[in-house]
Every structure is written in structure tokens, then in C-alpha cells.
Amino acid sequence: MRVWYNRTFSSVYAAIRLVRAADTAGRFTIIHSNANRHTPAALLAHEFHREPVGLESTAYVDWCLEFCRAQRIDIFVPGREATALAAHHARFLEIGTRVLSAATPARLQLIHDKAGFYAETRLPQAPVAEFRRFEDLAGFDAAWAELRPRHAKLCIKPSHGIYGIGFAVVDEERSSAALLLGGVEYHIGYHDLRRGLAELGEFRTMLLMEFLEGHEYSVDCVGDGGRLVAAVARRKLGQAGAGQLIDMRPEIIEATTQLAADHGLNGVFNVQFREANGKPRLLEINPRMSGGIGMACAAGPNLPWIALKGFADGFDTVEVPPVANGMRVAEVADALELP
């Protein structure tokens, strides 16, 4: 069976490694494509192909369709343009390719829009942080006036974004220059922020939110049409070099189970939580593999394999090992020669 992972985040390297390690019978031929021929994942895939650059979404979907036809792809696990590709399952099925999408196009669009996602989410086990959206300085000032009296610290983030790009805690005491010189990351001075927003005029939707001070949890999961098949929760430890702790906190697993059902989640996905006053709060759903997928799998379940084997043959054919709760895990960098 020929399985294609297209261009995506660096976690595809760990995913291919884990799938190949579990596939002792050699059932799956793994194909990877990327515009960068030096991508490390090319070392692990059975076949590597170069992707074109500069294609807009519709043209890229058409290219993927032709690639699947020419390469006789049985299962396509999309990374790049995953939301657009989720709308074209029928076209791929016509040529014999099944597409493993994390959710429907509408759900993926909602998940990627944090303002809309937060507004719709009802999660008693882990409610979202209080937030307000803004697109100009007046909106920011109004949001600040409403939220600041209720919360000791506020932060900003874009409504659409990944990897924490655009996130910053708002510091009312220090300037951005003082924060920079002090080595304080992901912070911005309040007065500098207001001045910058005024200069921009209008901009993409941003969120002003209460800042959650507690432990952060990352839950790597496998779903089957909304049913949570497997989950591994990692608690991030504050001390450098201390790794992460596998912490299967019941209310976090319960909240993740509800989110999977509410959004009909499939394949490998990730959910982020953070504590406030000892209670978990939802940050976001990432409808893709996380960068820490390897650490999660060290605790027992091989999540990329479970997702692929279950999608290919049915989840009744897959054994899900127990999670080693309380295990401490870490990633260690390893040098290799690139192709």
C-alpha cells in the first residue's frame, strides 16, 4: 500500500520513522514530497519527490490529484493545504486515493480561526481563557478597559497563527527595549504596543486574552471520526533540560475526548492546555502532528502508526498499548548528513 506524506512540518520525520519501525511486515511504501530536496524526511521515506513552488491553493490541489494518479497513491496524509484538500475527497476517491483529513473543511477553518473557535467552544472541564478580539487601536483600548480590571496579566495573539508567532505577554512596567535587553522573550511593552498599533491603523484580527500562568499540557492524539482512539498528555516542565512529564490528568483527557467528538477529529492531532489557578484551560487544537510527537510515542502508543493502520484496515485491527503515566521524556538532537 502506497502512502504519501506531502510537504508539512518537521514532525513528518518522526512520523515516518515511527511508521517504518512499526511496519515490520513491510506493508506500507512511504512516499514523501517537499520543495526542499535536503529535507531530513527524504532520508527515511522509501521514495522522495520534489514539489513545485509558487502554486496557489487550487493549482496545488490539482497537482496533488495528478501526483496521486501518477504515483498510484492509496492513502494521502496531507500537511500543506490540508484544509483545501479536505474539500476534495471525492475527486481523490475517483482515482483510488483515500485522503486522511483531520476534520471537515468547515471544522478545520473554525479550528484555525481562534476567535471563532473560542466563541463556539463550551468545555466545562477546561474552559477557554477570557478574550476579546480587536482590529485597531480603539478596539484594543476597549478590550483592555474591559479585561484588565479582571485579570492581573494580559497577552495578545493573532486569531490565525501557528508556533506561537505573534504571541506576547503585555508588560505594563517595562519598555520593549528593556525587555529585549533583559532577555525576556514573548513580552512586549504596553506603551510600545499601543504606539505600534496606532501606526498600523487597521490590521488582521488579534486577540487580547487573560494570561494563564500555570503548567502547559500538550496532548497528542489519534481520532476516528470523532472517537478518541489514543491520547498521550505531556506536561511541560519549566526547568531547562528537565524534559517533559507524561501526565494523563483525567479532566484533560475528558476534555480532549469531548473536543474530538465535537469536531469529528481524525488521524493524528494535538490539543494544547494551560493551567490557571490549578484548573486546566483550553488553548487550541492543532489538526496535525505536533513537534513533540516523538516524545509522546516514547510513552507507549505509536500514534502515527495507529492512525495509519487504523485508517487503512480499521481500528479493530490495531492494538493501542497503555500509556506509561508518570514517565519523563525528552528529545535529544542528533546530527545527520542531508541528501
Secondary structure, DSSP 8 states (H G I E B T S, - for coil): -EEEE-S--THHHHHHHHHHHH-TT---EEEEEES-TT-GGGGTSSEEEE--SS--HHHHHHHHHHHHHHHT-SEEE--TTHHHHGGGHHHHHTTT-EE--SS-HHHHHHHH-HHHHHHH---TTS-B--EEEEEEHHHHHHHHHHHGGG-S-EEEEESS-STTTT-EEEESSS-HHHHHHTT-TTEEEHHHHHHHHHHH-EEEEEEEEE---S-EEEEEEEEETTEEEEEEEEEE-SSTT--EEE---HHHHHHHHHHHHHHT--EEEEEEEEEETTEEEEEEEESS--TTHHHHHTTS--HHHHHHHHHHH-GGG-------TT-EE----------
